Amino acid sequence: MDNKAYVSQTYPRLTVYNEENFRGSRRVFRGNLGIRNTDNILNGIESLRFFSTSSNATLVLFTGTRFRGNFRVFRGNRNIADLDDLIRGNDVESIISTNQRLTLQQIRNIRSSGRLPSGYRII
C-alpha cells in the first residue's frame, strides 16, 4: 500500500494576461512561486489577478528581472489592470506570488541573493 501524501497547493492563484484590463491570452499559476522574467510568459504580462483565502498572502512586483530593482508589495487579493509604469514609472519585470507573509527584510534578501525561500517554484 502506498502511504505517500500528495499535497496540491490551490492558493494563491495568480492569473496573468498578455493584454491590459485582463484581456487576451491568460495563464494560471498556483502555489508559492516566482516568475523571473515576465516577458517569458505569454510574450509579456500586462495585467494580473491575485487571489488567496489567506490575508497573509503576498504579491511582490519588481522592476528588474530575477527579483531585482525596486519593488512594490501587495497583501491579500489584488487585481492590477495595467503593469506598465506601475513602480516609480517602471514596468513590472518579475513577480513573487505566495500564501506566506513575506517581510520587507525577506524581500530585500531575495532581491540581493536572487534566491527564493525553499518550497517555491521558479518560473
C-alpha positions as CSV (number, residue, x, y, z in Angstrom):
1,M,0.0,0.0,0.0
2,D,1.3,3.4,-0.9
3,N,1.2,5.8,2.1
4,K,2.7,8.8,0.4
5,A,0.7,12.0,0.9
6,Y,0.3,14.3,-2.2
7,V,-0.3,17.9,-1.5
8,S,-1.9,20.1,-4.1
9,Q,-1.4,23.8,-3.5
10,T,-4.5,25.6,-4.6
11,Y,-3.6,29.1,-3.3
12,P,-2.5,31.6,-4.0
13,R,-3.8,31.7,-7.6
14,L,-2.1,34.1,-9.9
15,T,-3.8,34.7,-13.3
16,V,-1.7,36.6,-15.8
17,Y,-2.8,38.2,-19.1
18,N,-0.9,39.3,-22.1
19,E,-3.1,42.4,-22.5
20,E,-4.1,45.2,-20.2
21,N,-7.5,45.0,-18.5
22,F,-7.5,41.3,-18.1
23,R,-7.8,40.6,-21.8
24,G,-6.0,38.4,-24.3
25,S,-4.3,35.1,-23.5
26,R,-4.1,34.1,-19.9
27,R,-2.2,31.6,-17.8
28,V,-3.0,30.5,-14.2
29,F,-0.3,29.7,-11.7
30,R,-1.0,28.1,-8.2
31,G,1.1,27.9,-5.1
32,N,4.2,29.7,-3.9
33,L,6.3,30.8,-6.9
34,G,8.5,33.3,-8.5
35,I,8.4,34.5,-12.2
36,R,11.9,35.5,-13.0
37,N,11.1,37.4,-16.3
38,T,7.5,38.4,-17.1
39,D,8.5,38.8,-20.8
40,N,8.9,35.0,-21.0
41,I,5.3,34.3,-20.1
42,L,2.7,34.9,-22.9
43,N,5.2,37.2,-24.6
44,G,4.8,39.6,-21.7
45,I,2.4,40.0,-18.8
46,E,0.3,43.2,-19.0
47,S,-2.3,42.6,-16.2
48,L,-2.9,40.1,-13.4
49,R,-5.3,38.9,-10.8
50,F,-4.0,37.6,-7.4
51,F,-6.3,35.6,-5.2
52,S,-5.9,33.8,-1.9
53,T,-8.0,32.8,1.0
54,S,-5.2,33.9,3.4
55,S,-4.9,37.6,4.5
56,N,-1.1,36.9,4.7
57,A,-0.8,36.2,1.0
58,T,1.9,38.4,-0.5
59,L,2.4,39.6,-4.1
60,V,5.7,41.3,-4.8
61,L,6.3,43.1,-8.1
62,F,9.9,44.0,-9.2
63,T,11.2,46.5,-11.8
64,G,14.1,44.2,-12.7
65,T,14.2,40.6,-13.9
66,R,15.3,37.9,-11.4
67,F,13.7,39.8,-8.5
68,R,15.9,42.8,-8.7
69,G,15.4,46.6,-8.7
70,N,12.7,48.5,-7.0
71,F,9.7,46.5,-5.7
72,R,6.1,47.0,-4.6
73,V,4.3,44.8,-2.1
74,F,0.6,43.9,-2.0
75,R,-1.1,41.9,0.7
76,G,-4.3,39.9,0.1
77,N,-6.3,39.8,-3.1
78,R,-5.4,42.2,-5.8
79,N,-6.4,42.9,-9.4
80,I,-4.0,45.0,-11.4
81,A,-5.3,46.1,-14.8
82,D,-2.0,47.6,-16.1
83,L,1.5,46.7,-15.1
84,D,3.1,49.4,-17.3
85,D,4.8,52.2,-15.3
86,L,3.4,50.7,-12.0
87,I,6.6,51.1,-9.9
88,R,8.0,54.7,-10.0
89,G,7.4,54.8,-13.7
90,N,8.9,51.4,-14.4
91,D,7.3,48.3,-15.7
92,V,7.0,45.0,-13.8
93,E,9.7,42.6,-14.9
94,S,9.5,39.8,-12.2
95,I,6.9,38.6,-9.7
96,I,6.7,36.7,-6.4
97,S,3.3,35.1,-5.5
98,T,3.0,33.4,-2.1
99,N,0.5,32.5,0.6
100,Q,3.1,33.4,3.2
101,R,3.5,36.9,4.7
102,L,7.0,37.9,3.4
103,T,8.5,40.7,5.4
104,L,10.3,43.6,3.8
105,Q,13.6,42.2,5.1
106,Q,12.9,38.8,3.5
107,I,12.1,40.6,0.2
108,R,15.3,42.6,0.4
109,N,17.2,39.3,1.0
110,I,15.6,37.7,-2.1
111,R,16.4,40.9,-4.1
112,S,20.1,40.8,-3.1
113,S,20.5,37.0,-3.5
114,G,18.1,36.3,-6.4
115,R,17.0,33.2,-4.5
116,L,13.6,32.4,-3.3
117,P,12.9,30.5,0.0
118,S,12.7,26.7,-0.1
119,G,9.4,25.3,-1.4
120,Y,8.9,27.9,-4.1
121,R,8.7,27.1,-7.8
122,I,10.7,29.2,-10.2
123,I,9.1,30.0,-13.5
